[in-house]
Amino acid sequence: METEAVDSETTKEHKRGAFAVKHWGVWGDYAKSFRMTKRMEDDLAIANPWVEKNERLFKELSNVLRMVDPTQYVHCRNGFQELWDKEKGPDGNPLKPIGGIWHTLALNMGQVRDASKVHLDWKDNKSTFNCVVPWGSWKGGDMILWPLKMRIQIQEGEGFMFLGGLIAHSVTMLTDGMISTL
């Protein structure tokens, strides 16, 4: 994971813990057209090179999703092409998924202590997988999937997919170090 472009953010307290967040990508907010996220527009000069440096990771995660849920993969890859072709970003280039087949990346950077509160990613499509990829050096920070009664230790470089819009989840307190997640 290439981290240079994302490590300089300020940590803030919010319901999901204490860390900085960037939402880079494209979304529709339930509209019939896509648009680049405001944060992506603001960070375009660092976002595009960062995404390009991590292209192999996104390709691998996309291939894993293709094996886990081929229908979702095809839908994300092909289902929006007609809309993508109509829209352009502020740089004049056509909009496209930002990380492999994922339209938006949530970069949670520098969580250092507090656990997150139990939450659903309520704006997410209920049938679309989230993929969590942590990096850093930490102890604690396990993911809890509450309805499934599961506690999962995700190691640096591992990817974990789940339906964040359907499964209430949280992260336990970090006891040492710092964690960032994609």
C-alpha positions in Angstrom: 0.0 0.0 0.0 1.4 3.4 -1.0 0.8 5.8 1.9 2.7 9.0 1.1 -0.3 11.0 -0.2 -2.6 10.2 2.7 -0.5 10.3 5.9 -0.7 14.1 6.4 -4.3 14.4 7.4 -5.6 15.7 10.8 -7.2 13.2 13.1 -10.7 14.1 14.2 -13.2 12.6 16.6 -16.4 11.2 15.1 -18.8 8.4 15.6 -16.6 5.9 13.8 -13.6 6.6 15.9 -10.6 9.0 15.9 -9.0 9.3 12.5 -8.9 11.3 9.4 -11.1 10.4 6.4 -10.9 11.0 2.7 -13.6 9.9 0.3 -12.1 9.7 -3.1 -14.2 8.5 -6.1 -17.4 8.9 -7.9 -20.9 8.5 -6.6 -24.5 9.3 -7.6 -26.2 9.9 -4.3 -29.2 8.1 -5.6 -29.2 10.3 -8.8 -29.2 9.2 -12.4 -25.8 10.7 -13.0 -22.4 10.3 -11.4 -20.1 13.0 -10.1 -16.7 13.1 -8.6 -16.7 13.5 -4.8 -15.8 16.9 -3.6 -12.8 15.6 -1.7 -11.6 13.9 -4.9 -11.9 17.1 -6.8 -10.0 19.0 -4.1 -7.3 16.3 -3.9 -7.0 15.4 -7.6 -3.3 16.3 -7.8 -2.5 13.7 -5.1 -5.4 11.3 -5.5 -4.8 10.3 -9.1 -1.1 9.4 -8.6 -1.9 7.6 -5.4 -4.6 5.5 -7.0 -2.2 4.7 -10.0 0.5 3.6 -7.6 -1.9 1.2 -5.9 -3.4 -0.1 -9.2 -2.1 -3.6 -8.6 -3.9 -3.8 -5.2 -7.2 -2.7 -6.7 -6.9 -5.1 -9.6 -6.2 -8.0 -7.1 -9.2 -6.9 -4.9 -11.4 -6.7 -8.0 -10.4 -10.2 -9.0 -11.1 -11.5 -5.5 -14.6 -9.9 -5.7 -15.1 -11.6 -9.1 -14.6 -15.0 -7.4 -16.7 -14.1 -4.3 -19.6 -12.5 -6.1 -19.5 -12.7 -10.0 -22.8 -10.9 -10.3 -21.7 -7.9 -8.3 -18.4 -7.8 -10.2 -20.2 -7.7 -13.5 -22.7 -5.1 -12.3 -20.0 -2.8 -11.0 -17.8 -3.3 -14.0 -20.4 -3.0 -16.7 -23.7 -1.9 -15.2 -22.9 1.8 -15.1 -20.9 2.1 -18.3 -23.7 4.0 -20.1 -23.7 6.6 -17.3 -19.9 6.8 -17.0 -19.6 7.7 -20.7 -21.9 10.7 -20.2 -20.0 12.3 -17.4 -16.6 14.1 -17.1 -14.6 15.1 -14.1 -13.1 18.5 -13.4 -10.0 17.4 -15.2 -12.0 16.8 -18.4 -11.5 13.1 -18.3 -14.5 10.7 -18.3 -15.5 9.5 -14.9 -14.7 5.9 -14.1 -14.4 3.6 -11.0 -11.6 4.8 -8.8 -10.1 1.6 -7.4 -10.5 -1.4 -9.7 -14.3 -1.9 -9.9 -15.0 0.1 -6.8 -16.5 3.6 -7.4 -15.4 5.2 -4.2 -12.6 4.7 -1.7 -12.9 5.6 2.0 -9.4 6.2 3.4 -9.5 6.1 7.2 -6.1 7.3 8.3 -4.3 7.3 11.5 -6.7 5.7 14.0 -4.7 5.8 17.3 -6.9 4.9 20.2 -10.7 4.9 20.4 -12.9 2.2 19.2 -15.6 3.1 16.7 -19.2 3.0 17.6 -21.4 0.3 16.2 -22.8 1.6 12.9 -24.1 0.7 9.4 -22.8 2.4 6.3 -26.4 3.4 5.6 -25.7 5.3 2.3 -24.0 2.2 0.8 -25.8 0.0 -1.7 -27.1 -2.9 0.5 -25.9 -5.5 -2.0 -22.4 -4.1 -2.6 -19.4 -5.4 -0.7 -17.1 -3.1 1.2 -13.5 -4.1 1.3 -11.3 -3.3 4.3 -7.5 -3.3 3.8 -5.5 -2.1 6.8 -1.9 -0.8 7.0 0.3 0.4 9.7 1.6 -1.1 13.0 -1.0 -1.7 15.7 -2.4 -4.0 18.3 -6.1 -4.3 18.9 -8.4 -2.8 16.3 -10.4 -5.9 15.6 -13.4 -5.7 13.4 -16.7 -6.8 15.0 -19.6 -7.9 12.9 -22.4 -7.6 15.4 -25.3 -9.6 13.9 -23.0 -12.4 12.9 -21.4 -12.4 16.4 -17.9 -12.4 14.8 -14.7 -10.7 15.9 -12.1 -10.6 13.2 -8.4 -9.7 13.4 -7.4 -8.4 10.0 -3.6 -8.2 9.5 -1.7 -5.6 7.5 -2.1 -6.3 3.8 -5.1 -8.6 4.2 -8.4 -7.7 2.6 -11.8 -8.4 4.2 -15.1 -8.0 2.3 -18.5 -7.6 4.0 -21.8 -5.9 3.4 -21.3 -2.7 5.4 -24.8 -1.4 4.5 -26.4 -4.5 6.0 -24.1 -5.7 8.7 -23.7 -3.5 11.8 -20.0 -3.3 12.6 -17.3 -1.6 14.7 -13.6 -1.6 15.4 -12.2 -2.3 18.9 -9.9 0.0 20.7 -6.3 0.1 19.6 -4.0 -0.8 22.4 -0.8 0.2 20.6 0.4 1.8 17.4 -1.7 3.3 14.6 -3.9 1.8 11.9 -5.1 3.2 8.6 -7.7 1.4 6.4 -8.9 1.5 2.8 
